[in-house]
Amino acid sequence: MVLLNFSFNNMNHNTLCVEIITSVLDELRRERKIKMVLADAEIEEYIKLDLSGNLDPDDPDLDEFMRKTLREKRDFKEAICQKISIIRLGYMFKVLKAVHPGKASMLGAEAF
C-alpha cells in the first residue's frame, strides 16, 4: 500500500516515481549527446577519451580538451541534480496534496 503513494496513476497504469526519475535522467543524457553531435563538438575526440576514474578538471597535466570536457560534464551533473530535485519535490508535493487535501501549499519549487 505504501508503494502506491510513490507512484503516478495514468489510466489504471501505475508508474513508480523512481521509474520516472530514471527515464528523465536517460532523456537528459541523450539530449546532451544529441546536442553535442548537432553542434559537431569534436565527437571523435570525445569518444576516445577515458573518463573513468576521479579526474580533476583543474589538473595541469590534462590537455585543454580533456579539462573542458570534464568541466562540461561536471556542470551537466550539477544541472541534472537540480532538475531531479525539483521533480522529486513536485512529486512529494503531489503526494502531500493527496494525503492532506486543502492543507498543502508551495510557493515555488525553485525556492527550496
C-alpha positions as CSV (number, residue, x, y, z in Angstrom):
1,M,0.0,0.0,0.0
2,V,2.9,2.4,0.7
3,L,4.3,1.9,-2.8
4,L,1.0,3.2,-4.3
5,N,1.8,6.6,-2.6
6,F,5.1,6.6,-4.5
7,S,3.5,6.1,-8.0
8,F,1.5,8.0,-10.5
9,N,-1.7,6.5,-11.9
10,N,-2.3,7.1,-15.6
11,M,-5.3,5.4,-17.0
12,N,-5.1,2.5,-14.5
13,H,-1.3,2.1,-15.1
14,N,0.8,2.8,-12.1
15,T,4.3,4.2,-12.7
16,L,6.8,4.3,-9.8
17,C,8.4,7.7,-9.1
18,V,11.8,6.0,-9.4
19,E,11.0,4.9,-12.9
20,I,10.0,8.4,-13.9
21,I,13.2,9.9,-12.5
22,T,15.3,7.2,-14.3
23,S,13.5,8.0,-17.5
24,V,14.1,11.7,-17.1
25,L,17.8,11.1,-16.4
26,D,18.2,9.0,-19.5
27,E,16.4,11.6,-21.7
28,L,18.6,14.4,-20.4
29,R,21.7,12.4,-21.1
30,R,20.5,11.6,-24.6
31,E,19.6,15.2,-25.2
32,R,23.1,16.3,-24.2
33,K,24.7,13.9,-26.5
34,I,22.4,14.8,-29.4
35,K,23.3,18.5,-28.9
36,M,27.0,17.6,-29.0
37,V,26.5,15.8,-32.3
38,L,24.4,18.5,-33.8
39,A,27.0,21.1,-32.8
40,D,29.8,18.9,-34.2
41,A,31.6,19.3,-30.9
42,E,34.6,17.2,-31.6
43,I,32.8,13.9,-31.2
44,E,35.6,11.8,-32.4
45,E,37.9,13.1,-29.7
46,Y,35.2,12.8,-27.1
47,I,34.6,9.1,-27.9
48,K,38.3,8.4,-27.5
49,L,38.6,10.0,-24.0
50,D,39.0,7.8,-21.0
51,L,36.7,9.5,-18.4
52,S,36.9,6.6,-15.9
53,G,38.2,7.4,-12.5
54,N,38.1,10.6,-10.4
55,L,39.7,13.1,-12.7
56,D,40.1,16.7,-11.7
57,P,39.3,19.3,-14.4
58,D,41.9,21.7,-12.8
59,D,44.8,19.2,-13.2
60,P,47.5,20.9,-15.2
61,D,48.7,17.5,-16.6
62,L,45.5,17.2,-18.6
63,D,45.2,18.6,-22.1
64,E,42.8,21.5,-22.7
65,F,40.1,19.4,-24.4
66,M,40.0,16.9,-21.5
67,R,39.7,19.8,-19.0
68,K,36.9,21.4,-21.0
69,T,35.1,18.1,-21.3
70,L,35.4,17.4,-17.5
71,R,34.1,20.9,-16.7
72,E,31.1,20.5,-19.0
73,K,30.4,17.1,-17.6
74,R,30.5,18.5,-14.0
75,D,28.2,21.4,-15.0
76,F,25.8,19.0,-16.6
77,K,25.7,16.8,-13.5
78,E,25.0,19.8,-11.3
79,A,22.2,20.9,-13.6
80,I,20.7,17.4,-13.8
81,C,20.8,17.1,-10.0
82,Q,18.9,20.4,-9.7
83,K,16.2,19.3,-12.2
84,I,15.8,15.9,-10.5
85,S,15.5,17.6,-7.1
86,I,12.7,19.8,-8.4
87,I,10.9,16.8,-10.0
88,R,11.1,14.9,-6.7
89,L,10.0,18.0,-4.7
90,G,7.0,18.4,-7.1
91,Y,6.2,14.7,-6.6
92,M,6.4,14.9,-2.8
93,F,4.1,18.0,-3.0
94,K,1.6,16.0,-5.1
95,V,1.6,13.2,-2.5
96,L,1.1,15.7,0.3
97,K,-1.9,17.2,-1.6
98,A,-3.4,13.8,-2.0
99,V,-2.9,12.9,1.7
100,H,-3.8,16.3,3.1
101,P,-6.1,17.9,0.6
102,G,-6.5,21.7,1.1
103,K,-3.7,22.0,3.6
104,A,-0.6,21.5,1.4
105,S,0.8,24.5,-0.5
106,M,4.0,25.6,-2.1
107,L,5.1,28.9,-3.5
108,G,7.7,27.6,-6.0
109,A,9.9,24.5,-6.2
110,E,12.9,26.7,-7.0
111,A,12.6,28.4,-3.6
112,F,13.6,25.2,-1.9
